[in-house]
Amino acid sequence: MEMNMIQPVVLDRYEDFEHYARKAAIVTYRPDYYRGPFLDDKKRLRRVTFTAVGVSIRGVSLNFSYTLSYEDLFDPRLSWDVQADVIEDKISAIIESLRSECGLVRGGIASTASLGETLMVRP
């Protein structure tokens, strides 16, 4: 049986994502790191994409996505080293907060059907 999925609704505000995450069957997160020129460089978070999977809205199961990036938390008053550590701490705190409130797992979901294809097969 082939499973058709609607592409995630991309949200602009983290507060909106939190609302849907609390109603989700599961929440996934996928971190993305800066790539340094040296193998021993410390991995620093660049962005994290969160997806609230299986949120039932009017009988339809939807997914909601939010990407929290370095630029969203950037403070020009701080140096790069301090800034990178502060931002990593903030993102880590958000991950832990979601872990305590929702079923949070590291990973993502894959979709092969387009939105049009999915809507055509919906009864």
C-alpha positions as CSV (number, residue, x, y, z in Angstrom):
1,M,0.0,0.0,0.0
2,E,1.5,3.3,-1.1
3,M,1.2,6.1,1.5
4,N,0.5,9.6,0.1
5,M,1.6,12.5,2.1
6,I,0.8,16.2,1.9
7,Q,3.9,18.4,2.0
8,P,4.5,20.1,5.4
9,V,2.9,23.5,6.1
10,V,5.9,25.8,6.5
11,L,5.4,28.2,9.5
12,D,7.1,31.6,10.0
13,R,6.8,31.8,13.7
14,Y,8.1,29.4,16.3
15,E,5.2,30.1,18.6
16,D,2.8,28.8,15.9
17,F,5.0,25.7,15.5
18,E,4.9,25.1,19.3
19,H,1.1,25.1,19.2
20,Y,0.9,22.4,16.5
21,A,3.8,20.4,18.0
22,R,1.8,19.8,21.2
23,K,-1.0,18.2,19.1
24,A,1.4,16.1,16.9
25,A,1.8,12.4,17.0
26,I,5.5,12.9,16.9
27,V,7.9,15.8,16.4
28,T,11.2,15.4,14.4
29,Y,14.2,17.6,14.3
30,R,17.1,17.7,11.8
31,P,20.1,19.8,12.8
32,D,22.4,21.3,10.1
33,Y,26.0,22.3,11.1
34,Y,28.5,24.7,9.7
35,R,31.3,22.9,7.9
36,G,34.7,24.1,9.0
37,P,37.9,23.8,6.9
38,F,39.6,21.5,9.5
39,L,38.5,18.0,10.7
40,D,39.0,18.9,14.3
41,D,36.8,22.1,14.2
42,K,34.0,22.1,16.7
43,K,30.6,21.4,15.1
44,R,28.4,24.5,15.4
45,L,24.7,24.5,14.7
46,R,23.7,26.6,11.7
47,R,19.9,25.7,11.7
48,V,17.5,23.1,12.9
49,T,14.4,22.1,11.0
50,F,11.5,20.9,13.2
51,T,8.5,19.0,11.8
52,A,5.3,18.3,13.7
53,V,4.0,15.1,12.2
54,G,0.4,13.9,12.3
55,V,-1.6,16.9,13.4
56,S,-5.2,16.3,12.8
57,I,-7.0,19.3,11.4
58,R,-10.7,18.8,10.4
59,G,-10.1,15.1,9.8
60,V,-7.0,15.6,7.7
61,S,-3.6,14.6,9.1
62,L,-1.1,17.5,8.4
63,N,2.5,18.1,9.1
64,F,3.9,21.5,10.2
65,S,7.5,22.6,9.7
66,Y,9.6,25.4,11.2
67,T,13.3,26.1,10.6
68,L,15.2,27.9,13.3
69,S,18.4,29.3,11.9
70,Y,21.5,31.1,13.2
71,E,20.3,34.3,11.6
72,D,17.1,34.3,13.6
73,L,19.1,34.4,16.9
74,F,22.1,36.6,15.7
75,D,23.2,39.4,18.0
76,P,25.7,41.7,16.4
77,R,27.0,43.0,19.7
78,L,28.8,39.6,20.4
79,S,31.9,38.2,18.8
80,W,31.6,35.1,16.5
81,D,33.0,32.6,19.1
82,V,30.7,33.9,21.9
83,Q,27.8,34.3,19.5
84,A,28.1,30.7,18.1
85,D,28.1,29.3,21.7
86,V,25.2,31.4,22.8
87,I,23.1,30.4,19.7
88,E,24.0,26.7,20.1
89,D,22.9,26.9,23.8
90,K,19.6,28.6,22.8
91,I,18.8,26.0,20.1
92,S,19.8,23.1,22.4
93,A,17.4,24.6,25.1
94,I,14.6,24.6,22.5
95,I,15.3,21.0,21.5
96,E,15.2,20.0,25.2
97,S,12.0,21.9,25.8
98,L,10.3,20.1,22.9
99,R,11.7,16.8,24.1
100,S,10.1,17.3,27.5
101,E,6.7,18.4,26.0
102,C,6.4,16.2,22.9
103,G,7.6,12.9,21.4
104,L,10.7,14.3,19.8
105,V,13.1,12.3,17.7
106,R,16.1,13.2,15.6
107,G,15.5,12.7,11.9
108,G,12.9,13.6,9.3
109,I,10.2,12.4,7.0
110,A,10.4,11.7,3.3
111,S,7.7,12.4,0.9
112,T,7.5,11.2,-2.7
113,A,4.0,12.5,-3.7
114,S,3.3,16.1,-4.8
115,L,0.5,18.0,-3.1
116,G,-1.6,17.8,-6.3
117,E,-1.2,14.0,-6.5
118,T,-2.1,13.7,-2.8
119,L,-5.2,15.8,-3.1
120,M,-6.4,13.9,-6.2
121,V,-6.4,10.6,-4.4
122,R,-8.1,11.9,-1.2
123,P,-11.6,10.5,-0.9
